[in-house]
Structure formats: structure tokens, C-alpha cells
């Protein structure tokens, strides 16, 4: 998945849980200090990824070629959790 989503959360404590993320996905996270008056301080940026999950079933399985001793198959990535497919 190549789409970027920017989300901003104001928290009163030093913890936050991001929910609804895609499995097997790299996320770029930035944490910034902001004063009550809105002045921005320093920030920390890091990369993290979500855990692996079982991908869905392959789509559109087809026999491309077959002989008396071999068969060549093709298929598309699954619709569910395609980013978890290891190539």
C-alpha cells in the first residue's frame, strides 16, 4: 500500500495507541512536543511495522500451460492482506 495518511493526536499523557492499522505495513511515525499555547518544540521520527498476519486466498487462479510432465499456474494477490504475501 503506497498511500500516506497523516493523523494528529493531542494527548495529555505520554502514551497513545494507534488502532485500525494494516498488518504487514511499515509506518513512519513522528512525535512532536507542543506547548499549551501551540508552540512546537522538538520531534522524534521513527519507522515501525505491524506484525505479520495470514494473507487471504489467491485470486484468479489459472492454468497457463500444461504438458504431460508439467503445469504452469498464475494467480493474483489476495484481496485481504496482500501486503503480507512474501515473494
PDB file of N, CA, C and O in Angstrom:
ATOM      1  N   UNK A   1       0.851  -1.165   0.000  1.00  0.00           N
ATOM      2  CA  UNK A   1       0.000   0.000   0.000  1.00  0.00           C
ATOM      3  C   UNK A   1       0.901   1.233   0.000  1.00  0.00           C
ATOM      4  O   UNK A   1       1.776   1.370   0.855  1.00  0.00           O
ATOM      5  N   UNK A   2       0.684   2.123  -0.956  1.00  0.00           N
ATOM      6  CA  UNK A   2       1.545   3.277  -1.100  1.00  0.00           C
ATOM      7  C   UNK A   2       0.853   4.578  -0.724  1.00  0.00           C
ATOM      8  O   UNK A   2       1.329   5.650  -1.097  1.00  0.00           O
ATOM      9  N   UNK A   3      -0.232   4.516  -0.014  1.00  0.00           N
ATOM     10  CA  UNK A   3      -0.925   5.742   0.356  1.00  0.00           C
ATOM     11  C   UNK A   3      -0.441   6.220   1.720  1.00  0.00           C
ATOM     12  O   UNK A   3      -0.123   5.417   2.597  1.00  0.00           O
ATOM     13  N   UNK A   4      -0.393   7.509   1.878  1.00  0.00           N
ATOM     14  CA  UNK A   4       0.035   8.109   3.140  1.00  0.00           C
ATOM     15  C   UNK A   4      -1.165   8.747   3.816  1.00  0.00           C
ATOM     16  O   UNK A   4      -1.979   9.408   3.172  1.00  0.00           O
ATOM     17  N   UNK A   5      -1.263   8.543   5.112  1.00  0.00           N
ATOM     18  CA  UNK A   5      -2.332   9.147   5.898  1.00  0.00           C
ATOM     19  C   UNK A   5      -1.681   9.891   7.049  1.00  0.00           C
ATOM     20  O   UNK A   5      -0.930   9.302   7.827  1.00  0.00           O
ATOM     21  N   UNK A   6      -1.960  11.169   7.161  1.00  0.00           N
ATOM     22  CA  UNK A   6      -1.441  11.956   8.274  1.00  0.00           C
ATOM     23  C   UNK A   6      -2.530  12.090   9.317  1.00  0.00           C
ATOM     24  O   UNK A   6      -3.651  12.505   9.021  1.00  0.00           O
ATOM     25  N   UNK A   7      -2.183  11.733  10.540  1.00  0.00           N
ATOM     26  CA  UNK A   7      -3.121  11.859  11.639  1.00  0.00           C
ATOM     27  C   UNK A   7      -2.426  12.585  12.778  1.00  0.00           C
ATOM     28  O   UNK A   7      -1.252  12.342  13.058  1.00  0.00           O
ATOM     29  N   UNK A   8      -3.148  13.463  13.423  1.00  0.00           N
ATOM     30  CA  UNK A   8      -2.597  14.213  14.545  1.00  0.00           C
ATOM     31  C   UNK A   8      -3.454  13.942  15.778  1.00  0.00           C
ATOM     32  O   UNK A   8      -4.680  14.030  15.731  1.00  0.00           O
ATOM     33  N   UNK A   9      -2.784  13.611  16.879  1.00  0.00           N
ATOM     34  CA  UNK A   9      -3.482  13.344  18.133  1.00  0.00           C
ATOM     35  C   UNK A   9      -2.862  14.201  19.230  1.00  0.00           C
ATOM     36  O   UNK A   9      -1.640  14.256  19.365  1.00  0.00           O
ATOM     37  N   UNK A  10      -3.691  14.857  19.999  1.00  0.00           N
ATOM     38  CA  UNK A  10      -3.231  15.583  21.173  1.00  0.00           C
ATOM     39  C   UNK A  10      -3.499  14.699  22.382  1.00  0.00           C
ATOM     40  O   UNK A  10      -4.640  14.307  22.627  1.00  0.00           O
ATOM     41  N   UNK A  11      -2.462  14.385  23.133  1.00  0.00           N
ATOM     42  CA  UNK A  11      -2.614  13.517  24.296  1.00  0.00           C
ATOM     43  C   UNK A  11      -2.101  14.241  25.533  1.00  0.00           C
ATOM     44  O   UNK A  11      -1.159  15.031  25.458  1.00  0.00           O
ATOM     45  N   UNK A  12      -2.723  13.967  26.659  1.00  0.00           N
ATOM     46  CA  UNK A  12      -2.314  14.599  27.907  1.00  0.00           C
ATOM     47  C   UNK A  12      -1.289  13.761  28.655  1.00  0.00           C
ATOM     48  O   UNK A  12      -0.599  14.262  29.543  1.00  0.00           O
ATOM     49  N   UNK A  13      -1.190  12.500  28.301  1.00  0.00           N
ATOM     50  CA  UNK A  13      -0.183  11.656  28.937  1.00  0.00           C
ATOM     51  C   UNK A  13       0.833  11.244  27.872  1.00  0.00           C
ATOM     52  O   UNK A  13       0.710  11.646  26.715  1.00  0.00           O
ATOM     53  N   UNK A  14       1.807  10.470  28.239  1.00  0.00           N
ATOM     54  CA  UNK A  14       2.887  10.124  27.313  1.00  0.00           C
ATOM     55  C   UNK A  14       2.664   8.760  26.667  1.00  0.00           C
ATOM     56  O   UNK A  14       3.606   7.985  26.501  1.00  0.00           O
ATOM     57  N   UNK A  15       1.418   8.472  26.303  1.00  0.00           N
ATOM     58  CA  UNK A  15       1.146   7.210  25.625  1.00  0.00           C
ATOM     59  C   UNK A  15      -0.016   7.393  24.652  1.00  0.00           C
ATOM     60  O   UNK A  15      -0.918   8.197  24.885  1.00  0.00           O
ATOM     61  N   UNK A  16       0.020   6.649  23.580  1.00  0.00           N
ATOM     62  CA  UNK A  16      -1.059   6.681  22.591  1.00  0.00           C
ATOM     63  C   UNK A  16      -1.056   5.356  21.836  1.00  0.00           C
ATOM     64  O   UNK A  16       0.008   4.855  21.473  1.00  0.00           O
ATOM     65  N   UNK A  17      -2.221   4.790  21.598  1.00  0.00           N
ATOM     66  CA  UNK A  17      -2.350   3.566  20.805  1.00  0.00           C
ATOM     67  C   UNK A  17      -3.017   3.915  19.484  1.00  0.00           C
ATOM     68  O   UNK A  17      -4.104   4.493  19.465  1.00  0.00           O
ATOM     69  N   UNK A  18      -2.365   3.563  18.378  1.00  0.00           N
ATOM     70  CA  UNK A  18      -2.946   3.754  17.052  1.00  0.00           C
ATOM     71  C   UNK A  18      -3.654   2.450  16.687  1.00  0.00           C
ATOM     72  O   UNK A  18      -3.034   1.387  16.668  1.00  0.00           O
ATOM     73  N   UNK A  19      -4.932   2.532  16.403  1.00  0.00           N
ATOM     74  CA  UNK A  19      -5.736   1.351  16.090  1.00  0.00           C
ATOM     75  C   UNK A  19      -6.183   1.381  14.633  1.00  0.00           C
ATOM     76  O   UNK A  19      -6.137   2.423  13.980  1.00  0.00           O
ATOM     77  N   UNK A  20      -6.615   0.230  14.133  1.00  0.00           N
ATOM     78  CA  UNK A  20      -7.125   0.148  12.772  1.00  0.00           C
ATOM     79  C   UNK A  20      -6.035   0.163  11.719  1.00  0.00           C
ATOM     80  O   UNK A  20      -6.301   0.510  10.568  1.00  0.00           O
ATOM     81  N   UNK A  21      -4.807  -0.207  12.086  1.00  0.00           N
ATOM     82  CA  UNK A  21      -3.702  -0.225  11.134  1.00  0.00           C
ATOM     83  C   UNK A  21      -3.736  -1.495  10.294  1.00  0.00           C
ATOM     84  O   UNK A  21      -4.336  -2.493  10.694  1.00  0.00           O
ATOM     85  N   UNK A  22      -3.101  -1.458   9.147  1.00  0.00           N
ATOM     86  CA  UNK A  22      -2.985  -2.629   8.281  1.00  0.00           C
ATOM     87  C   UNK A  22      -1.843  -3.507   8.775  1.00  0.00           C
ATOM     88  O   UNK A  22      -0.793  -3.002   9.173  1.00  0.00           O
ATOM     89  N   UNK A  23      -2.049  -4.826   8.748  1.00  0.00           N
ATOM     90  CA  UNK A  23      -0.977  -5.742   9.126  1.00  0.00           C
ATOM     91  C   UNK A  23       0.107  -5.738   8.047  1.00  0.00           C
ATOM     92  O   UNK A  23      -0.153  -5.382   6.898  1.00  0.00           O
ATOM     93  N   UNK A  24       1.313  -6.135   8.424  1.00  0.00           N
ATOM     94  CA  UNK A  24       2.458  -6.249   7.498  1.00  0.00           C
ATOM     95  C   UNK A  24       2.767  -4.924   6.800  1.00  0.00           C
ATOM     96  O   UNK A  24       3.146  -4.920   5.628  1.00  0.00           O
ATOM     97  N   UNK A  25       2.612  -3.805   7.499  1.00  0.00           N
ATOM     98  CA  UNK A  25       2.766  -2.491   6.881  1.00  0.00           C
ATOM     99  C   UNK A  25       3.772  -1.652   7.657  1.00  0.00           C
ATOM    100  O   UNK A  25       3.770  -1.633   8.888  1.00  0.00           O
ATOM    101  N   UNK A  26       4.632  -0.959   6.912  1.00  0.00           N
ATOM    102  CA  UNK A  26       5.595  -0.045   7.500  1.00  0.00           C
ATOM    103  C   UNK A  26       4.924   1.306   7.736  1.00  0.00           C
ATOM    104  O   UNK A  26       4.252   1.835   6.850  1.00  0.00           O
ATOM    105  N   UNK A  27       5.108   1.860   8.931  1.00  0.00           N
ATOM    106  CA  UNK A  27       4.557   3.167   9.275  1.00  0.00           C
ATOM    107  C   UNK A  27       5.686   4.099   9.684  1.00  0.00           C
ATOM    108  O   UNK A  27       6.609   3.706  10.397  1.00  0.00           O
ATOM    109  N   UNK A  28       5.597   5.352   9.215  1.00  0.00           N
ATOM    110  CA  UNK A  28       6.533   6.407   9.599  1.00  0.00           C
ATOM    111  C   UNK A  28       5.826   7.241  10.667  1.00  0.00           C
ATOM    112  O   UNK A  28       4.762   7.805  10.413  1.00  0.00           O
ATOM    113  N   UNK A  29       6.411   7.318  11.847  1.00  0.00           N
ATOM    114  CA  UNK A  29       5.768   7.971  12.990  1.00  0.00           C
ATOM    115  C   UNK A  29       6.616   9.158  13.432  1.00  0.00           C
ATOM    116  O   UNK A  29       7.837   9.052  13.543  1.00  0.00           O
ATOM    117  N   UNK A  30       5.958  10.288  13.682  1.00  0.00           N
ATOM    118  CA  UNK A  30       6.625  11.465  14.227  1.00  0.00           C
ATOM    119  C   UNK A  30       5.897  11.885  15.499  1.00  0.00           C
ATOM    120  O   UNK A  30       4.672  12.009  15.506  1.00  0.00           O
ATOM    121  N   UNK A  31       6.639  12.101  16.559  1.00  0.00           N
ATOM    122  CA  UNK A  31       6.091  12.586  17.818  1.00  0.00           C
ATOM    123  C   UNK A  31       6.688  13.971  18.058  1.00  0.00           C
ATOM    124  O   UNK A  31       7.907  14.138  18.088  1.00  0.00           O
ATOM    125  N   UNK A  32       5.809  14.962  18.227  1.00  0.00           N
ATOM    126  CA  UNK A  32       6.234  16.358  18.383  1.00  0.00           C
ATOM    127  C   UNK A  32       5.726  16.905  19.707  1.00  0.00           C
ATOM    128  O   UNK A  32       4.596  16.629  20.112  1.00  0.00           O
ATOM    129  N   UNK A  33       6.569  17.685  20.379  1.00  0.00           N
ATOM    130  CA  UNK A  33       6.157  18.377  21.608  1.00  0.00           C
ATOM    131  C   UNK A  33       5.485  19.696  21.226  1.00  0.00           C
ATOM    132  O   UNK A  33       6.020  20.474  20.436  1.00  0.00           O
ATOM    133  N   UNK A  34       4.301  19.933  21.803  1.00  0.00           N
ATOM    134  CA  UNK A  34       3.574  21.175  21.545  1.00  0.00           C
ATOM    135  C   UNK A  34       3.119  21.749  22.882  1.00  0.00           C
ATOM    136  O   UNK A  34       2.523  21.044  23.696  1.00  0.00           O
ATOM    137  N   UNK A  35       3.399  23.020  23.101  1.00  0.00           N
ATOM    138  CA  UNK A  35       3.018  23.668  24.363  1.00  0.00           C
ATOM    139  C   UNK A  35       1.528  23.970  24.363  1.00  0.00           C
ATOM    140  O   UNK A  35       0.891  23.932  23.310  1.00  0.00           O
ATOM    141  N   UNK A  36       0.955  24.274  25.540  1.00  0.00           N
ATOM    142  CA  UNK A  36      -0.475  24.631  25.593  1.00  0.00           C
ATOM    143  C   UNK A  36      -0.827  25.817  24.701  1.00  0.00           C
ATOM    144  O   UNK A  36      -1.967  25.930  24.251  1.00  0.00           O
ATOM    145  N   UNK A  37       0.133  26.702  24.440  1.00  0.00           N
ATOM    146  CA  UNK A  37      -0.148  27.854  23.576  1.00  0.00           C
ATOM    147  C   UNK A  37       0.054  27.533  22.099  1.00  0.00           C
ATOM    148  O   UNK A  37      -0.172  28.393  21.248  1.00  0.00           O
ATOM    149  N   UNK A  38       0.482  26.293  21.777  1.00  0.00           N
ATOM    150  CA  UNK A  38       0.636  25.884  20.382  1.00  0.00           C
ATOM    151  C   UNK A  38       2.041  25.976  19.836  1.00  0.00           C
ATOM    152  O   UNK A  38       2.265  25.679  18.662  1.00  0.00           O
ATOM    153  N   UNK A  39       3.007  26.385  20.670  1.00  0.00           N
ATOM    154  CA  UNK A  39       4.396  26.452  20.194  1.00  0.00           C
ATOM    155  C   UNK A  39       4.953  25.040  20.034  1.00  0.00           C
ATOM    156  O   UNK A  39       4.826  24.206  20.930  1.00  0.00           O
ATOM    157  N   UNK A  40       5.564  24.788  18.897  1.00  0.00           N
ATOM    158  CA  UNK A  40       6.127  23.467  18.624  1.00  0.00           C
ATOM    159  C   UNK A  40       7.560  23.388  19.119  1.00  0.00           C
ATOM    160  O   UNK A  40       8.359  24.306  18.930  1.00  0.00           O
ATOM    161  N   UNK A  41       7.863  22.266  19.758  1.00  0.00           N
ATOM    162  CA  UNK A  41       9.222  22.001  20.200  1.00  0.00           C
ATOM    163  C   UNK A  41       9.865  20.996  19.273  1.00  0.00           C
ATOM    164  O   UNK A  41       9.537  20.923  18.089  1.00  0.00           O
ATOM    165  N   UNK A  42      10.776  20.227  19.816  1.00  0.00           N
ATOM    166  CA  UNK A  42      11.463  19.216  19.028  1.00  0.00           C
ATOM    167  C   UNK A  42      10.544  18.049  18.690  1.00  0.00           C
ATOM    168  O   UNK A  42       9.428  17.938  19.197  1.00  0.00           O
ATOM    169  N   UNK A  43      11.055  17.180  17.810  1.00  0.00           N
ATOM    170  CA  UNK A  43      10.281  15.997  17.441  1.00  0.00           C
ATOM    171  C   UNK A  43      11.220  14.812  17.239  1.00  0.00           C
ATOM    172  O   UNK A  43      12.427  14.973  17.061  1.00  0.00           O
ATOM    173  N   UNK A  44      10.640  13.635  17.272  1.00  0.00           N
ATOM    174  CA  UNK A  44      11.339  12.386  17.015  1.00  0.00           C
ATOM    175  C   UNK A  44      10.569  11.663  15.917  1.00  0.00           C
ATOM    176  O   UNK A  44       9.344  11.552  15.979  1.00  0.00           O
ATOM    177  N   UNK A  45      11.291  11.172  14.911  1.00  0.00           N
ATOM    178  CA  UNK A  45      10.672  10.411  13.826  1.00  0.00           C
ATOM    179  C   UNK A  45      11.289   9.025  13.788  1.00  0.00           C
ATOM    180  O   UNK A  45      12.505   8.880  13.916  1.00  0.00           O
ATOM    181  N   UNK A  46      10.465   8.013  13.614  1.00  0.00           N
ATOM    182  CA  UNK A  46      10.968   6.649  13.524  1.00  0.00           C
ATOM    183  C   UNK A  46      10.038   5.820  12.650  1.00  0.00           C
ATOM    184  O   UNK A  46       8.893   6.198  12.406  1.00  0.00           O
ATOM    185  N   UNK A  47      10.547   4.686  12.184  1.00  0.00           N
ATOM    186  CA  UNK A  47       9.755   3.738  11.399  1.00  0.00           C
ATOM    187  C   UNK A  47       9.434   2.529  12.260  1.00  0.00           C
ATOM    188  O   UNK A  47      10.258   2.083  13.058  1.00  0.00           O
ATOM    189  N   UNK A  48       8.248   2.012  12.094  1.00  0.00           N
ATOM    190  CA  UNK A  48       7.837   0.794  12.783  1.00  0.00           C
ATOM    191  C   UNK A  48       6.889   0.040  11.866  1.00  0.00           C
ATOM    192  O   UNK A  48       6.264   0.637  10.988  1.00  0.00           O
ATOM    193  N   UNK A  49       6.779  -1.249  12.060  1.00  0.00           N
ATOM    194  CA  UNK A  49       5.843  -2.005  11.232  1.00  0.00           C
ATOM    195  C   UNK A  49       4.956  -2.876  12.113  1.00  0.00           C
ATOM    196  O   UNK A  49       5.327  -3.278  13.216  1.00  0.00           O
ATOM    197  N   UNK A  50       3.772  -3.150  11.581  1.00  0.00           N
ATOM    198  CA  UNK A  50       2.829  -4.010  12.281  1.00  0.00           C
ATOM    199  C   UNK A  50       3.203  -5.471  12.042  1.00  0.00           C
ATOM    200  O   UNK A  50       3.943  -5.791  11.112  1.00  0.00           O
ATOM    201  N   UNK A  51       2.692  -6.334  12.878  1.00  0.00           N
ATOM    202  CA  UNK A  51       3.018  -7.759  12.813  1.00  0.00           C
ATOM    203  C   UNK A  51       2.454  -8.419  11.564  1.00  0.00           C
ATOM    204  O   UNK A  51       1.541  -7.920  10.906  1.00  0.00           O
ATOM    205  N   UNK A  52       3.048  -9.562  11.281  1.00  0.00           N
ATOM    206  CA  UNK A  52       2.610 -10.398  10.177  1.00  0.00           C
ATOM    207  C   UNK A  52       1.217 -10.947  10.464  1.00  0.00           C
ATOM    208  O   UNK A  52       0.839 -11.130  11.621  1.00  0.00           O
ATOM    209  N   UNK A  53       0.466 -11.205   9.414  1.00  0.00           N
ATOM    210  CA  UNK A  53      -0.852 -11.828   9.527  1.00  0.00           C
ATOM    211  C   UNK A  53      -1.065 -12.694   8.294  1.00  0.00           C
ATOM    212  O   UNK A  53      -0.458 -12.458   7.250  1.00  0.00           O
ATOM    213  N   UNK A  54      -1.908 -13.671   8.414  1.00  0.00           N
ATOM    214  CA  UNK A  54      -2.167 -14.566   7.289  1.00  0.00           C
ATOM    215  C   UNK A  54      -2.864 -13.804   6.162  1.00  0.00           C
ATOM    216  O   UNK A  54      -3.881 -13.150   6.396  1.00  0.00           O
ATOM    217  N   UNK A  55      -2.328 -13.880   4.944  1.00  0.00           N
ATOM    218  CA  UNK A  55      -2.993 -13.222   3.824  1.00  0.00           C
ATOM    219  C   UNK A  55      -4.254 -13.981   3.423  1.00  0.00           C
ATOM    220  O   UNK A  55      -4.449 -15.132   3.816  1.00  0.00           O
ATOM    221  N   UNK A  56      -5.087 -13.343   2.655  1.00  0.00           N
ATOM    222  CA  UNK A  56      -6.280 -14.002   2.133  1.00  0.00           C
ATOM    223  C   UNK A  56      -5.915 -15.015   1.056  1.00  0.00           C
ATOM    224  O   UNK A  56      -4.736 -15.252   0.793  1.00  0.00           O
ATOM    225  N   UNK A  57      -6.906 -15.597   0.450  1.00  0.00           N
ATOM    226  CA  UNK A  57      -6.689 -16.599  -0.598  1.00  0.00           C
ATOM    227  C   UNK A  57      -6.288 -15.924  -1.906  1.00  0.00           C
ATOM    228  O   UNK A  57      -6.761 -14.829  -2.211  1.00  0.00           O
ATOM    229  N   UNK A  58      -5.412 -16.577  -2.685  1.00  0.00           N
ATOM    230  CA  UNK A  58      -5.065 -16.026  -4.003  1.00  0.00           C
ATOM    231  C   UNK A  58      -6.321 -15.889  -4.868  1.00  0.00           C
ATOM    232  O   UNK A  58      -7.287 -16.634  -4.700  1.00  0.00           O
ATOM    233  N   UNK A  59      -6.293 -14.944  -5.778  1.00  0.00           N
ATOM    234  CA  UNK A  59      -7.411 -14.672  -6.672  1.00  0.00           C
ATOM    235  C   UNK A  59      -7.073 -15.123  -8.093  1.00  0.00           C
ATOM    236  O   UNK A  59      -5.906 -15.136  -8.484  1.00  0.00           O
ATOM    237  N   UNK A  60      -8.078 -15.484  -8.847  1.00  0.00           N
ATOM    238  CA  UNK A  60      -7.991 -15.738 -10.287  1.00  0.00           C
ATOM    239  C   UNK A  60      -6.924 -16.766 -10.661  1.00  0.00           C
ATOM    240  O   UNK A  60      -6.086 -16.512 -11.527  1.00  0.00           O
ATOM    241  N   UNK A  61      -6.958 -17.906 -10.017  1.00  0.00           N
ATOM    242  CA  UNK A  61      -6.035 -18.990 -10.339  1.00  0.00           C
ATOM    243  C   UNK A  61      -6.325 -19.489 -11.753  1.00  0.00           C
ATOM    244  O   UNK A  61      -7.477 -19.732 -12.112  1.00  0.00           O
ATOM    245  N   UNK A  62      -5.264 -19.640 -12.552  1.00  0.00           N
ATOM    246  CA  UNK A  62      -5.432 -20.099 -13.938  1.00  0.00           C
ATOM    247  C   UNK A  62      -4.296 -21.036 -14.322  1.00  0.00           C
ATOM    248  O   UNK A  62      -3.169 -20.899 -13.845  1.00  0.00           O
ATOM    249  N   UNK A  63      -4.607 -21.978 -15.181  1.00  0.00           N
ATOM    250  CA  UNK A  63      -3.584 -22.849 -15.763  1.00  0.00           C
ATOM    251  C   UNK A  63      -3.106 -22.164 -17.033  1.00  0.00           C
ATOM    252  O   UNK A  63      -3.872 -21.996 -17.983  1.00  0.00           O
ATOM    253  N   UNK A  64      -1.840 -21.769 -17.047  1.00  0.00           N
ATOM    254  CA  UNK A  64      -1.276 -21.069 -18.199  1.00  0.00           C
ATOM    255  C   UNK A  64      -0.803 -22.046 -19.271  1.00  0.00           C
ATOM    256  O   UNK A  64      -0.964 -21.805 -20.467  1.00  0.00           O
ATOM    257  N   UNK A  65      -0.219 -23.145 -18.820  1.00  0.00           N
ATOM    258  CA  UNK A  65       0.311 -24.132 -19.753  1.00  0.00           C
ATOM    259  C   UNK A  65       0.390 -25.480 -19.055  1.00  0.00           C
ATOM    260  O   UNK A  65       0.696 -25.550 -17.865  1.00  0.00           O
ATOM    261  N   UNK A  66       0.120 -26.529 -19.777  1.00  0.00           N
ATOM    262  CA  UNK A  66       0.307 -27.848 -19.202  1.00  0.00           C
ATOM    263  C   UNK A  66       0.799 -28.803 -20.289  1.00  0.00           C
ATOM    264  O   UNK A  66       0.418 -28.724 -21.457  1.00  0.00           O
ATOM    265  N   UNK A  67       1.664 -29.706 -19.839  1.00  0.00           N
ATOM    266  CA  UNK A  67       2.197 -30.733 -20.726  1.00  0.00           C
ATOM    267  C   UNK A  67       1.999 -32.074 -20.032  1.00  0.00           C
ATOM    268  O   UNK A  67       1.332 -32.152 -19.000  1.00  0.00           O
ATOM    269  N   UNK A  68       2.570 -33.113 -20.593  1.00  0.00           N
ATOM    270  CA  UNK A  68       2.460 -34.419 -19.950  1.00  0.00           C
ATOM    271  C   UNK A  68       3.312 -34.512 -18.691  1.00  0.00           C
ATOM    272  O   UNK A  68       3.123 -35.429 -17.892  1.00  0.00           O
ATOM    273  N   UNK A  69       4.263 -33.564 -18.492  1.00  0.00           N
ATOM    274  CA  UNK A  69       5.150 -33.644 -17.325  1.00  0.00           C
ATOM    275  C   UNK A  69       5.193 -32.366 -16.489  1.00  0.00           C
ATOM    276  O   UNK A  69       5.933 -32.320 -15.506  1.00  0.00           O
ATOM    277  N   UNK A  70       4.431 -31.328 -16.837  1.00  0.00           N
ATOM    278  CA  UNK A  70       4.492 -30.087 -16.055  1.00  0.00           C
ATOM    279  C   UNK A  70       3.200 -29.299 -16.182  1.00  0.00           C
ATOM    280  O   UNK A  70       2.370 -29.557 -17.054  1.00  0.00           O
ATOM    281  N   UNK A  71       3.054 -28.338 -15.293  1.00  0.00           N
ATOM    282  CA  UNK A  71       1.933 -27.406 -15.339  1.00  0.00           C
ATOM    283  C   UNK A  71       2.441 -26.041 -14.877  1.00  0.00           C
ATOM    284  O   UNK A  71       3.218 -25.951 -13.926  1.00  0.00           O
ATOM    285  N   UNK A  72       1.998 -24.983 -15.552  1.00  0.00           N
ATOM    286  CA  UNK A  72       2.353 -23.617 -15.174  1.00  0.00           C
ATOM    287  C   UNK A  72       1.073 -22.915 -14.747  1.00  0.00           C
ATOM    288  O   UNK A  72       0.101 -22.854 -15.501  1.00  0.00           O
ATOM    289  N   UNK A  73       1.085 -22.387 -13.525  1.00  0.00           N
ATOM    290  CA  UNK A  73      -0.077 -21.705 -12.957  1.00  0.00           C
ATOM    291  C   UNK A  73       0.193 -20.210 -12.832  1.00  0.00           C
ATOM    292  O   UNK A  73       1.346 -19.786 -12.756  1.00  0.00           O
ATOM    293  N   UNK A  74      -0.856 -19.428 -12.812  1.00  0.00           N
ATOM    294  CA  UNK A  74      -0.743 -17.999 -12.499  1.00  0.00           C
ATOM    295  C   UNK A  74      -1.896 -17.623 -11.575  1.00  0.00           C
ATOM    296  O   UNK A  74      -2.934 -18.284 -11.562  1.00  0.00           O
ATOM    297  N   UNK A  75      -1.701 -16.552 -10.800  1.00  0.00           N
ATOM    298  CA  UNK A  75      -2.741 -16.071  -9.896  1.00  0.00           C
ATOM    299  C   UNK A  75      -2.438 -14.644  -9.509  1.00  0.00           C
ATOM    300  O   UNK A  75      -1.318 -14.164  -9.685  1.00  0.00           O
ATOM    301  N   UNK A  76      -3.436 -13.969  -8.984  1.00  0.00           N
ATOM    302  CA  UNK A  76      -3.299 -12.606  -8.492  1.00  0.00           C
ATOM    303  C   UNK A  76      -3.203 -12.635  -6.971  1.00  0.00           C
ATOM    304  O   UNK A  76      -3.613 -13.596  -6.320  1.00  0.00           O
ATOM    305  N   UNK A  77      -2.654 -11.561  -6.430  1.00  0.00           N
ATOM    306  CA  UNK A  77      -2.562 -11.439  -4.974  1.00  0.00           C
ATOM    307  C   UNK A  77      -3.960 -11.472  -4.352  1.00  0.00           C
ATOM    308  O   UNK A  77      -4.944 -11.126  -5.005  1.00  0.00           O
ATOM    309  N   UNK A  78      -4.037 -11.885  -3.103  1.00  0.00           N
ATOM    310  CA  UNK A  78      -5.336 -11.889  -2.421  1.00  0.00           C
ATOM    311  C   UNK A  78      -5.842 -10.465  -2.191  1.00  0.00           C
ATOM    312  O   UNK A  78      -5.063  -9.512  -2.147  1.00  0.00           O
ATOM    313  N   UNK A  79      -7.137 -10.344  -2.048  1.00  0.00           N
ATOM    314  CA  UNK A  79      -7.720  -9.035  -1.738  1.00  0.00           C
ATOM    315  C   UNK A  79      -7.463  -8.653  -0.285  1.00  0.00           C
ATOM    316  O   UNK A  79      -7.284  -7.473   0.018  1.00  0.00           O
ATOM    317  N   UNK A  80      -7.441  -9.627   0.614  1.00  0.00           N
ATOM    318  CA  UNK A  80      -7.223  -9.362   2.035  1.00  0.00           C
ATOM    319  C   UNK A  80      -5.753  -9.531   2.397  1.00  0.00           C
ATOM    320  O   UNK A  80      -5.162 -10.583   2.156  1.00  0.00           O
ATOM    321  N   UNK A  81      -5.176  -8.497   2.973  1.00  0.00           N
ATOM    322  CA  UNK A  81      -3.810  -8.508   3.479  1.00  0.00           C
ATOM    323  C   UNK A  81      -2.784  -8.926   2.422  1.00  0.00           C
ATOM    324  O   UNK A  81      -1.899  -9.735   2.698  1.00  0.00           O
ATOM    325  N   UNK A  82      -2.905  -8.378   1.225  1.00  0.00           N
ATOM    326  CA  UNK A  82      -1.962  -8.695   0.148  1.00  0.00           C
ATOM    327  C   UNK A  82      -0.538  -8.282   0.507  1.00  0.00           C
ATOM    328  O   UNK A  82       0.421  -8.881   0.019  1.00  0.00           O
ATOM    329  N   UNK A  83      -0.390  -7.266   1.356  1.00  0.00           N
ATOM    330  CA  UNK A  83       0.964  -6.820   1.746  1.00  0.00           C
ATOM    331  C   UNK A  83       1.684  -7.868   2.586  1.00  0.00           C
ATOM    332  O   UNK A  83       2.889  -7.751   2.808  1.00  0.00           O
ATOM    333  N   UNK A  84       0.973  -8.888   3.057  1.00  0.00           N
ATOM    334  CA  UNK A  84       1.592  -9.949   3.860  1.00  0.00           C
ATOM    335  C   UNK A  84       2.143 -11.089   2.998  1.00  0.00           C
ATOM    336  O   UNK A  84       2.754 -12.017   3.527  1.00  0.00           O
ATOM    337  N   UNK A  85       1.938 -11.032   1.686  1.00  0.00           N
ATOM    338  CA  UNK A  85       2.422 -12.092   0.806  1.00  0.00           C
ATOM    339  C   UNK A  85       3.923 -11.925   0.628  1.00  0.00           C
ATOM    340  O   UNK A  85       4.396 -10.849   0.262  1.00  0.00           O
ATOM    341  N   UNK A  86       4.666 -12.988   0.885  1.00  0.00           N
ATOM    342  CA  UNK A  86       6.117 -12.974   0.735  1.00  0.00           C
ATOM    343  C   UNK A  86       6.469 -13.460  -0.656  1.00  0.00           C
ATOM    344  O   UNK A  86       6.072 -14.555  -1.054  1.00  0.00           O
ATOM    345  N   UNK A  87       7.195 -12.672  -1.381  1.00  0.00           N
ATOM    346  CA  UNK A  87       7.577 -13.052  -2.758  1.00  0.00           C
ATOM    347  C   UNK A  87       9.020 -13.461  -2.792  1.00  0.00           C
ATOM    348  O   UNK A  87       9.536 -13.815  -3.852  1.00  0.00           O
TER     349      UNK A  87
END
